Amino acid sequence: MSFFIAEAAAQAQASAPAASPNAGFLNILLLGGLFVFMYFMIIRPQRKRQKEHQSLVDALGKGDEVVMSSGLLGKIVEVDEAYVTIKAADSVELKFQKASVHAVLPKGTIKAI
């Protein structure tokens, strides 16, 4: 047993396995594979949902029955550039941002409820 630092460092270096010459390339390949995986599993589906929602918002028109993200059901009575006015009851009209529209319902759904 030796208590000298130089001998201990030499023993540690001698017992360590030698690094592969392709280790740097393998690390870059794994990092690239991780990015590709993240793109196809997270980024691409989110962009697809954003495009679908944007097309839904662009297609809104007067008389459409919609569900808002808050859960409110109503019929659109006025469409503005950024806002929609929704008739929730006989004398209740509310103004929401277009982006808060969750889904467009088939005609007659509100009467059936």
Salt bridges, closest charged atoms under 4 A:
ASP64 OD1 - LYS107 NZ 3.53
